[in-house]
Amino acid sequence: MKNGGIGIAKQSYEKHFGSKPKRPPKGGIIDTGHDFTALNKLMPHPIYGWMSWVQVLNPSVSMFEDLLPLIAEAHENAVIKFNKKTANK
């Protein structure tokens, strides 16, 4: 099963889940105690949670609507990173 996620700001991640977990070993998952198979629940991304990534498997319409601010935040952060990366070219 492929697993997607969104990268949010560290402050937003910590607001929802507390401190970010340590990077897992190659091929491993983060250790947060979450059931990464749970449906319709905001949780850290099992592989990229250490980078402030989150996921929701099979979100309902209302969950998706609740995620829109985090999606917008992720987009804004990606634009900022892209602009910094391309500013010196």
Phi and psi restraints in degrees (range 20) as a CNS / XPLOR table:
assign (resid 1 and name C) (resid 2 and name N)
       (resid 2 and name CA) (resid 2 and name C) 1.0 -76.9 20.0 2
assign (resid 2 and name N) (resid 2 and name CA)
       (resid 2 and name C) (resid 3 and name N) 1.0 149.8 20.0 2
assign (resid 2 and name C) (resid 3 and name N)
       (resid 3 and name CA) (resid 3 and name C) 1.0 -132.6 20.0 2
assign (resid 3 and name N) (resid 3 and name CA)
       (resid 3 and name C) (resid 4 and name N) 1.0 118.0 20.0 2
assign (resid 3 and name C) (resid 4 and name N)
       (resid 4 and name CA) (resid 4 and name C) 1.0 -100.0 20.0 2
assign (resid 4 and name N) (resid 4 and name CA)
       (resid 4 and name C) (resid 5 and name N) 1.0 168.4 20.0 2
assign (resid 4 and name C) (resid 5 and name N)
       (resid 5 and name CA) (resid 5 and name C) 1.0 -163.2 20.0 2
assign (resid 5 and name N) (resid 5 and name CA)
       (resid 5 and name C) (resid 6 and name N) 1.0 176.3 20.0 2
assign (resid 5 and name C) (resid 6 and name N)
       (resid 6 and name CA) (resid 6 and name C) 1.0 -128.0 20.0 2
assign (resid 6 and name N) (resid 6 and name CA)
       (resid 6 and name C) (resid 7 and name N) 1.0 138.6 20.0 2
assign (resid 6 and name C) (resid 7 and name N)
       (resid 7 and name CA) (resid 7 and name C) 1.0 -90.8 20.0 2
assign (resid 7 and name N) (resid 7 and name CA)
       (resid 7 and name C) (resid 8 and name N) 1.0 115.5 20.0 2
assign (resid 7 and name C) (resid 8 and name N)
       (resid 8 and name CA) (resid 8 and name C) 1.0 -108.8 20.0 2
assign (resid 8 and name N) (resid 8 and name CA)
       (resid 8 and name C) (resid 9 and name N) 1.0 172.9 20.0 2
assign (resid 8 and name C) (resid 9 and name N)
       (resid 9 and name CA) (resid 9 and name C) 1.0 -66.6 20.0 2
assign (resid 9 and name N) (resid 9 and name CA)
       (resid 9 and name C) (resid 10 and name N) 1.0 148.7 20.0 2
assign (resid 9 and name C) (resid 10 and name N)
       (resid 10 and name CA) (resid 10 and name C) 1.0 -55.0 20.0 2
assign (resid 10 and name N) (resid 10 and name CA)
       (resid 10 and name C) (resid 11 and name N) 1.0 -41.2 20.0 2
assign (resid 10 and name C) (resid 11 and name N)
       (resid 11 and name CA) (resid 11 and name C) 1.0 -62.6 20.0 2
assign (resid 11 and name N) (resid 11 and name CA)
       (resid 11 and name C) (resid 12 and name N) 1.0 -40.2 20.0 2
assign (resid 11 and name C) (resid 12 and name N)
       (resid 12 and name CA) (resid 12 and name C) 1.0 -67.8 20.0 2
assign (resid 12 and name N) (resid 12 and name CA)
       (resid 12 and name C) (resid 13 and name N) 1.0 -42.3 20.0 2
assign (resid 12 and name C) (resid 13 and name N)
       (resid 13 and name CA) (resid 13 and name C) 1.0 -58.5 20.0 2
assign (resid 13 and name N) (resid 13 and name CA)
       (resid 13 and name C) (resid 14 and name N) 1.0 -48.7 20.0 2
assign (resid 13 and name C) (resid 14 and name N)
       (resid 14 and name CA) (resid 14 and name C) 1.0 -67.4 20.0 2
assign (resid 14 and name N) (resid 14 and name CA)
       (resid 14 and name C) (resid 15 and name N) 1.0 -29.3 20.0 2
assign (resid 14 and name C) (resid 15 and name N)
       (resid 15 and name CA) (resid 15 and name C) 1.0 -63.2 20.0 2
assign (resid 15 and name N) (resid 15 and name CA)
       (resid 15 and name C) (resid 16 and name N) 1.0 -39.5 20.0 2
assign (resid 15 and name C) (resid 16 and name N)
       (resid 16 and name CA) (resid 16 and name C) 1.0 -84.6 20.0 2
assign (resid 16 and name N) (resid 16 and name CA)
       (resid 16 and name C) (resid 17 and name N) 1.0 -34.3 20.0 2
assign (resid 16 and name C) (resid 17 and name N)
       (resid 17 and name CA) (resid 17 and name C) 1.0 -130.0 20.0 2
assign (resid 17 and name N) (resid 17 and name CA)
       (resid 17 and name C) (resid 18 and name N) 1.0 -1.7 20.0 2
assign (resid 17 and name C) (resid 18 and name N)
       (resid 18 and name CA) (resid 18 and name C) 1.0 83.6 20.0 2
assign (resid 18 and name N) (resid 18 and name CA)
       (resid 18 and name C) (resid 19 and name N) 1.0 -158.6 20.0 2
assign (resid 18 and name C) (resid 19 and name N)
       (resid 19 and name CA) (resid 19 and name C) 1.0 -59.7 20.0 2
assign (resid 19 and name N) (resid 19 and name CA)
       (resid 19 and name C) (resid 20 and name N) 1.0 145.3 20.0 2
assign (resid 19 and name C) (resid 20 and name N)
       (resid 20 and name CA) (resid 20 and name C) 1.0 -67.9 20.0 2
assign (resid 20 and name N) (resid 20 and name CA)
       (resid 20 and name C) (resid 21 and name N) 1.0 144.7 20.0 2
assign (resid 20 and name C) (resid 21 and name N)
       (resid 21 and name CA) (resid 21 and name C) 1.0 -75.7 20.0 2
assign (resid 21 and name N) (resid 21 and name CA)
       (resid 21 and name C) (resid 22 and name N) 1.0 167.4 20.0 2
assign (resid 21 and name C) (resid 22 and name N)
       (resid 22 and name CA) (resid 22 and name C) 1.0 -72.1 20.0 2
assign (resid 22 and name N) (resid 22 and name CA)
       (resid 22 and name C) (resid 23 and name N) 1.0 156.3 20.0 2
assign (resid 22 and name C) (resid 23 and name N)
       (resid 23 and name CA) (resid 23 and name C) 1.0 -64.6 20.0 2
assign (resid 23 and name N) (resid 23 and name CA)
       (resid 23 and name C) (resid 24 and name N) 1.0 131.3 20.0 2
assign (resid 23 and name C) (resid 24 and name N)
       (resid 24 and name CA) (resid 24 and name C) 1.0 -75.7 20.0 2
assign (resid 24 and name N) (resid 24 and name CA)
       (resid 24 and name C) (resid 25 and name N) 1.0 160.5 20.0 2
assign (resid 24 and name C) (resid 25 and name N)
       (resid 25 and name CA) (resid 25 and name C) 1.0 -65.1 20.0 2
assign (resid 25 and name N) (resid 25 and name CA)
       (resid 25 and name C) (resid 26 and name N) 1.0 158.2 20.0 2
assign (resid 25 and name C) (resid 26 and name N)
       (resid 26 and name CA) (resid 26 and name C) 1.0 -51.7 20.0 2
assign (resid 26 and name N) (resid 26 and name CA)
       (resid 26 and name C) (resid 27 and name N) 1.0 128.3 20.0 2
assign (resid 26 and name C) (resid 27 and name N)
       (resid 27 and name CA) (resid 27 and name C) 1.0 83.0 20.0 2
assign (resid 27 and name N) (resid 27 and name CA)
       (resid 27 and name C) (resid 28 and name N) 1.0 -0.5 20.0 2
assign (resid 27 and name C) (resid 28 and name N)
       (resid 28 and name CA) (resid 28 and name C) 1.0 -100.7 20.0 2
assign (resid 28 and name N) (resid 28 and name CA)
       (resid 28 and name C) (resid 29 and name N) 1.0 179.5 20.0 2
assign (resid 28 and name C) (resid 29 and name N)
       (resid 29 and name CA) (resid 29 and name C) 1.0 -121.5 20.0 2
assign (resid 29 and name N) (resid 29 and name CA)
       (resid 29 and name C) (resid 30 and name N) 1.0 159.1 20.0 2
assign (resid 29 and name C) (resid 30 and name N)
       (resid 30 and name CA) (resid 30 and name C) 1.0 -68.0 20.0 2
assign (resid 30 and name N) (resid 30 and name CA)
       (resid 30 and name C) (resid 31 and name N) 1.0 157.2 20.0 2
assign (resid 30 and name C) (resid 31 and name N)
       (resid 31 and name CA) (resid 31 and name C) 1.0 -107.1 20.0 2
assign (resid 31 and name N) (resid 31 and name CA)
       (resid 31 and name C) (resid 32 and name N) 1.0 94.2 20.0 2
assign (resid 31 and name C) (resid 32 and name N)
       (resid 32 and name CA) (resid 32 and name C) 1.0 -124.7 20.0 2
assign (resid 32 and name N) (resid 32 and name CA)
       (resid 32 and name C) (resid 33 and name N) 1.0 -8.4 20.0 2
assign (resid 32 and name C) (resid 33 and name N)
       (resid 33 and name CA) (resid 33 and name C) 1.0 84.5 20.0 2
assign (resid 33 and name N) (resid 33 and name CA)
       (resid 33 and name C) (resid 34 and name N) 1.0 2.0 20.0 2
assign (resid 33 and name C) (resid 34 and name N)
       (resid 34 and name CA) (resid 34 and name C) 1.0 -79.3 20.0 2
assign (resid 34 and name N) (resid 34 and name CA)
       (resid 34 and name C) (resid 35 and name N) 1.0 148.8 20.0 2
assign (resid 34 and name C) (resid 35 and name N)
       (resid 35 and name CA) (resid 35 and name C) 1.0 -87.8 20.0 2
assign (resid 35 and name N) (resid 35 and name CA)
       (resid 35 and name C) (resid 36 and name N) 1.0 100.3 20.0 2
assign (resid 35 and name C) (resid 36 and name N)
       (resid 36 and name CA) (resid 36 and name C) 1.0 -72.5 20.0 2
assign (resid 36 and name N) (resid 36 and name CA)
       (resid 36 and name C) (resid 37 and name N) 1.0 1.8 20.0 2
assign (resid 36 and name C) (resid 37 and name N)
       (resid 37 and name CA) (resid 37 and name C) 1.0 -102.3 20.0 2
assign (resid 37 and name N) (resid 37 and name CA)
       (resid 37 and name C) (resid 38 and name N) 1.0 -2.6 20.0 2
assign (resid 37 and name C) (resid 38 and name N)
       (resid 38 and name CA) (resid 38 and name C) 1.0 -63.8 20.0 2
assign (resid 38 and name N) (resid 38 and name CA)
       (resid 38 and name C) (resid 39 and name N) 1.0 140.2 20.0 2
assign (resid 38 and name C) (resid 39 and name N)
       (resid 39 and name CA) (resid 39 and name C) 1.0 -95.7 20.0 2
assign (resid 39 and name N) (resid 39 and name CA)
       (resid 39 and name C) (resid 40 and name N) 1.0 148.2 20.0 2
assign (resid 39 and name C) (resid 40 and name N)
       (resid 40 and name CA) (resid 40 and name C) 1.0 57.9 20.0 2
assign (resid 40 and name N) (resid 40 and name CA)
       (resid 40 and name C) (resid 41 and name N) 1.0 38.5 20.0 2
assign (resid 40 and name C) (resid 41 and name N)
       (resid 41 and name CA) (resid 41 and name C) 1.0 -137.0 20.0 2
assign (resid 41 and name N) (resid 41 and name CA)
       (resid 41 and name C) (resid 42 and name N) 1.0 129.0 20.0 2
assign (resid 41 and name C) (resid 42 and name N)
       (resid 42 and name CA) (resid 42 and name C) 1.0 -69.7 20.0 2
assign (resid 42 and name N) (resid 42 and name CA)
       (resid 42 and name C) (resid 43 and name N) 1.0 128.3 20.0 2
assign (resid 42 and name C) (resid 43 and name N)
       (resid 43 and name CA) (resid 43 and name C) 1.0 -153.0 20.0 2
assign (resid 43 and name N) (resid 43 and name CA)
       (resid 43 and name C) (resid 44 and name N) 1.0 165.1 20.0 2
assign (resid 43 and name C) (resid 44 and name N)
       (resid 44 and name CA) (resid 44 and name C) 1.0 -62.5 20.0 2
assign (resid 44 and name N) (resid 44 and name CA)
       (resid 44 and name C) (resid 45 and name N) 1.0 149.8 20.0 2
assign (resid 44 and name C) (resid 45 and name N)
       (resid 45 and name CA) (resid 45 and name C) 1.0 -70.2 20.0 2
assign (resid 45 and name N) (resid 45 and name CA)
       (resid 45 and name C) (resid 46 and name N) 1.0 133.5 20.0 2
assign (resid 45 and name C) (resid 46 and name N)
       (resid 46 and name CA) (resid 46 and name C) 1.0 -63.3 20.0 2
assign (resid 46 and name N) (resid 46 and name CA)
       (resid 46 and name C) (resid 47 and name N) 1.0 -27.5 20.0 2
assign (resid 46 and name C) (resid 47 and name N)
       (resid 47 and name CA) (resid 47 and name C) 1.0 -102.7 20.0 2
assign (resid 47 and name N) (resid 47 and name CA)
       (resid 47 and name C) (resid 48 and name N) 1.0 -43.0 20.0 2
assign (resid 47 and name C) (resid 48 and name N)
       (resid 48 and name CA) (resid 48 and name C) 1.0 -104.4 20.0 2
assign (resid 48 and name N) (resid 48 and name CA)
       (resid 48 and name C) (resid 49 and name N) 1.0 11.8 20.0 2
assign (resid 48 and name C) (resid 49 and name N)
       (resid 49 and name CA) (resid 49 and name C) 1.0 -57.5 20.0 2
assign (resid 49 and name N) (resid 49 and name CA)
       (resid 49 and name C) (resid 50 and name N) 1.0 -31.0 20.0 2
assign (resid 49 and name C) (resid 50 and name N)
       (resid 50 and name CA) (resid 50 and name C) 1.0 -65.2 20.0 2
assign (resid 50 and name N) (resid 50 and name CA)
       (resid 50 and name C) (resid 51 and name N) 1.0 -16.6 20.0 2
assign (resid 50 and name C) (resid 51 and name N)
       (resid 51 and name CA) (resid 51 and name C) 1.0 -104.3 20.0 2
assign (resid 51 and name N) (resid 51 and name CA)
       (resid 51 and name C) (resid 52 and name N) 1.0 19.9 20.0 2
assign (resid 51 and name C) (resid 52 and name N)
       (resid 52 and name CA) (resid 52 and name C) 1.0 70.0 20.0 2
assign (resid 52 and name N) (resid 52 and name CA)
       (resid 52 and name C) (resid 53 and name N) 1.0 30.9 20.0 2
assign (resid 52 and name C) (resid 53 and name N)
       (resid 53 and name CA) (resid 53 and name C) 1.0 -91.8 20.0 2
assign (resid 53 and name N) (resid 53 and name CA)
       (resid 53 and name C) (resid 54 and name N) 1.0 144.9 20.0 2
assign (resid 53 and name C) (resid 54 and name N)
       (resid 54 and name CA) (resid 54 and name C) 1.0 -128.0 20.0 2
assign (resid 54 and name N) (resid 54 and name CA)
       (resid 54 and name C) (resid 55 and name N) 1.0 166.9 20.0 2
assign (resid 54 and name C) (resid 55 and name N)
       (resid 55 and name CA) (resid 55 and name C) 1.0 -148.9 20.0 2
assign (resid 55 and name N) (resid 55 and name CA)
       (resid 55 and name C) (resid 56 and name N) 1.0 159.6 20.0 2
assign (resid 55 and name C) (resid 56 and name N)
       (resid 56 and name CA) (resid 56 and name C) 1.0 -139.6 20.0 2
assign (resid 56 and name N) (resid 56 and name CA)
       (resid 56 and name C) (resid 57 and name N) 1.0 120.5 20.0 2
assign (resid 56 and name C) (resid 57 and name N)
       (resid 57 and name CA) (resid 57 and name C) 1.0 -86.7 20.0 2
assign (resid 57 and name N) (resid 57 and name CA)
       (resid 57 and name C) (resid 58 and name N) 1.0 128.9 20.0 2
assign (resid 57 and name C) (resid 58 and name N)
       (resid 58 and name CA) (resid 58 and name C) 1.0 51.7 20.0 2
assign (resid 58 and name N) (resid 58 and name CA)
       (resid 58 and name C) (resid 59 and name N) 1.0 60.5 20.0 2
assign (resid 58 and name C) (resid 59 and name N)
       (resid 59 and name CA) (resid 59 and name C) 1.0 -69.5 20.0 2
assign (resid 59 and name N) (resid 59 and name CA)
       (resid 59 and name C) (resid 60 and name N) 1.0 142.8 20.0 2
assign (resid 59 and name C) (resid 60 and name N)
       (resid 60 and name CA) (resid 60 and name C) 1.0 -73.9 20.0 2
assign (resid 60 and name N) (resid 60 and name CA)
       (resid 60 and name C) (resid 61 and name N) 1.0 171.8 20.0 2
assign (resid 60 and name C) (resid 61 and name N)
       (resid 61 and name CA) (resid 61 and name C) 1.0 -60.8 20.0 2
assign (resid 61 and name N) (resid 61 and name CA)
       (resid 61 and name C) (resid 62 and name N) 1.0 -44.5 20.0 2
assign (resid 61 and name C) (resid 62 and name N)
       (resid 62 and name CA) (resid 62 and name C) 1.0 -67.6 20.0 2
assign (resid 62 and name N) (resid 62 and name CA)
       (resid 62 and name C) (resid 63 and name N) 1.0 -37.1 20.0 2
assign (resid 62 and name C) (resid 63 and name N)
       (resid 63 and name CA) (resid 63 and name C) 1.0 -64.8 20.0 2
assign (resid 63 and name N) (resid 63 and name CA)
       (resid 63 and name C) (resid 64 and name N) 1.0 -43.1 20.0 2
assign (resid 63 and name C) (resid 64 and name N)
       (resid 64 and name CA) (resid 64 and name C) 1.0 -59.4 20.0 2
assign (resid 64 and name N) (resid 64 and name CA)
       (resid 64 and name C) (resid 65 and name N) 1.0 -42.6 20.0 2
assign (resid 64 and name C) (resid 65 and name N)
       (resid 65 and name CA) (resid 65 and name C) 1.0 -62.6 20.0 2
assign (resid 65 and name N) (resid 65 and name CA)
       (resid 65 and name C) (resid 66 and name N) 1.0 -37.6 20.0 2
assign (resid 65 and name C) (resid 66 and name N)
       (resid 66 and name CA) (resid 66 and name C) 1.0 -66.5 20.0 2
assign (resid 66 and name N) (resid 66 and name CA)
       (resid 66 and name C) (resid 67 and name N) 1.0 -27.8 20.0 2
assign (resid 66 and name C) (resid 67 and name N)
       (resid 67 and name CA) (resid 67 and name C) 1.0 -79.5 20.0 2
assign (resid 67 and name N) (resid 67 and name CA)
       (resid 67 and name C) (resid 68 and name N) 1.0 -17.1 20.0 2
assign (resid 67 and name C) (resid 68 and name N)
       (resid 68 and name CA) (resid 68 and name C) 1.0 -53.6 20.0 2
assign (resid 68 and name N) (resid 68 and name CA)
       (resid 68 and name C) (resid 69 and name N) 1.0 -41.4 20.0 2
assign (resid 68 and name C) (resid 69 and name N)
       (resid 69 and name CA) (resid 69 and name C) 1.0 -62.5 20.0 2
assign (resid 69 and name N) (resid 69 and name CA)
       (resid 69 and name C) (resid 70 and name N) 1.0 -37.1 20.0 2
assign (resid 69 and name C) (resid 70 and name N)
       (resid 70 and name CA) (resid 70 and name C) 1.0 -70.4 20.0 2
assign (resid 70 and name N) (resid 70 and name CA)
       (resid 70 and name C) (resid 71 and name N) 1.0 -36.1 20.0 2
assign (resid 70 and name C) (resid 71 and name N)
       (resid 71 and name CA) (resid 71 and name C) 1.0 -65.3 20.0 2
assign (resid 71 and name N) (resid 71 and name CA)
       (resid 71 and name C) (resid 72 and name N) 1.0 -42.8 20.0 2
assign (resid 71 and name C) (resid 72 and name N)
       (resid 72 and name CA) (resid 72 and name C) 1.0 -62.4 20.0 2
assign (resid 72 and name N) (resid 72 and name CA)
       (resid 72 and name C) (resid 73 and name N) 1.0 -41.5 20.0 2
assign (resid 72 and name C) (resid 73 and name N)
       (resid 73 and name CA) (resid 73 and name C) 1.0 -61.8 20.0 2
assign (resid 73 and name N) (resid 73 and name CA)
       (resid 73 and name C) (resid 74 and name N) 1.0 -44.2 20.0 2
assign (resid 73 and name C) (resid 74 and name N)
       (resid 74 and name CA) (resid 74 and name C) 1.0 -61.5 20.0 2
assign (resid 74 and name N) (resid 74 and name CA)
       (resid 74 and name C) (resid 75 and name N) 1.0 -41.1 20.0 2
assign (resid 74 and name C) (resid 75 and name N)
       (resid 75 and name CA) (resid 75 and name C) 1.0 -64.4 20.0 2
assign (resid 75 and name N) (resid 75 and name CA)
       (resid 75 and name C) (resid 76 and name N) 1.0 -46.5 20.0 2
assign (resid 75 and name C) (resid 76 and name N)
       (resid 76 and name CA) (resid 76 and name C) 1.0 -58.9 20.0 2
assign (resid 76 and name N) (resid 76 and name CA)
       (resid 76 and name C) (resid 77 and name N) 1.0 -43.6 20.0 2
assign (resid 76 and name C) (resid 77 and name N)
       (resid 77 and name CA) (resid 77 and name C) 1.0 -63.5 20.0 2
assign (resid 77 and name N) (resid 77 and name CA)
       (resid 77 and name C) (resid 78 and name N) 1.0 -39.7 20.0 2
assign (resid 77 and name C) (resid 78 and name N)
       (resid 78 and name CA) (resid 78 and name C) 1.0 -65.4 20.0 2
assign (resid 78 and name N) (resid 78 and name CA)
       (resid 78 and name C) (resid 79 and name N) 1.0 -40.0 20.0 2
assign (resid 78 and name C) (resid 79 and name N)
       (resid 79 and name CA) (resid 79 and name C) 1.0 -63.7 20.0 2
assign (resid 79 and name N) (resid 79 and name CA)
       (resid 79 and name C) (resid 80 and name N) 1.0 -44.3 20.0 2
assign (resid 79 and name C) (resid 80 and name N)
       (resid 80 and name CA) (resid 80 and name C) 1.0 -61.0 20.0 2
assign (resid 80 and name N) (resid 80 and name CA)
       (resid 80 and name C) (resid 81 and name N) 1.0 -46.8 20.0 2
assign (resid 80 and name C) (resid 81 and name N)
       (resid 81 and name CA) (resid 81 and name C) 1.0 -62.2 20.0 2
assign (resid 81 and name N) (resid 81 and name CA)
       (resid 81 and name C) (resid 82 and name N) 1.0 -42.1 20.0 2
assign (resid 81 and name C) (resid 82 and name N)
       (resid 82 and name CA) (resid 82 and name C) 1.0 -62.6 20.0 2
assign (resid 82 and name N) (resid 82 and name CA)
       (resid 82 and name C) (resid 83 and name N) 1.0 -45.9 20.0 2
assign (resid 82 and name C) (resid 83 and name N)
       (resid 83 and name CA) (resid 83 and name C) 1.0 -63.7 20.0 2
assign (resid 83 and name N) (resid 83 and name CA)
       (resid 83 and name C) (resid 84 and name N) 1.0 -38.6 20.0 2
assign (resid 83 and name C) (resid 84 and name N)
       (resid 84 and name CA) (resid 84 and name C) 1.0 -64.8 20.0 2
assign (resid 84 and name N) (resid 84 and name CA)
       (resid 84 and name C) (resid 85 and name N) 1.0 -41.3 20.0 2
assign (resid 84 and name C) (resid 85 and name N)
       (resid 85 and name CA) (resid 85 and name C) 1.0 -67.2 20.0 2
assign (resid 85 and name N) (resid 85 and name CA)
       (resid 85 and name C) (resid 86 and name N) 1.0 -35.1 20.0 2
assign (resid 85 and name C) (resid 86 and name N)
       (resid 86 and name CA) (resid 86 and name C) 1.0 -97.1 20.0 2
assign (resid 86 and name N) (resid 86 and name CA)
       (resid 86 and name C) (resid 87 and name N) 1.0 -5.7 20.0 2
assign (resid 86 and name C) (resid 87 and name N)
       (resid 87 and name CA) (resid 87 and name C) 1.0 -64.7 20.0 2
assign (resid 87 and name N) (resid 87 and name CA)
       (resid 87 and name C) (resid 88 and name N) 1.0 -32.6 20.0 2
assign (resid 87 and name C) (resid 88 and name N)
       (resid 88 and name CA) (resid 88 and name C) 1.0 -92.6 20.0 2
assign (resid 88 and name N) (resid 88 and name CA)
       (resid 88 and name C) (resid 89 and name N) 1.0 9.2 20.0 2
